[in-house]
Amino acid sequence: MWCYRGGSISTEPRINDRIRVPEVRLVGPSGEQVGIVPLAKALELAQEYDLDLVEVAASARPPVCKLMDYGKFKYESAMKAREARKNQAHTVIKEMKLRPKIDPHDYDTKKGHVVRFLKQGDKVKITIMFRGREQSRPELGYRLLQRLASDVEDLGFIESNPKQDGRNMIMVLGPHKKKTEAMAEAREAQAARKAERQGVVAGDEEAPSEETAPVEAETTEVASEEAPSAEANADANAEA
């Protein structure tokens, strides 16, 4: 239905008095087929059940309408859409830039980032930047890209082979894991860490009571060892 003054199409279904047809094919609250009934009769049944008459198939002839709690239906639909967005996997391409003569420490740092991206299920675009005379030595960049691909081969594969692009050389690494799998593993790891933290806190609260018992036993044991020596001293004095 077009809005007046312009513009967008309403995505909301027509309900109750907004339905403007002489008759409808009615579906009951439990999904049962009632059949083709006059609109007035369908609205009367909706009031009787204390539900809404919702047009679910406007293009049908006659339109299909269902008796339902429209407010509850909208809420449940919104929650399902929210959950679907939460679990939806978006393909992300991360970028990492290196120089042909990169320092070993910097290389390890950059490689660590690439490893993290691949573990998250993301693709990684590796760019080797050439400057000055380095442009005449493209083999340096090629060897560096091959080395990096070899170092992370357990986590990713070469999706796009190294190729020259102006002053840069580019290679794309793809993850072995799908994004959905990586997200599921991340959620499981987070839940495990949370459970571990809760277990540590519970253990700390119980620790004092566990430590008190051995101390008392130790004290009692020491006292029992001292008692015979006192009696022995008394007997020695009596004999003297």
Order of alpha helices (4+ residues) and beta strands (2+ residues): beta-beta-alpha-beta-beta-alpha-beta-alpha-beta-alpha-beta-beta-alpha
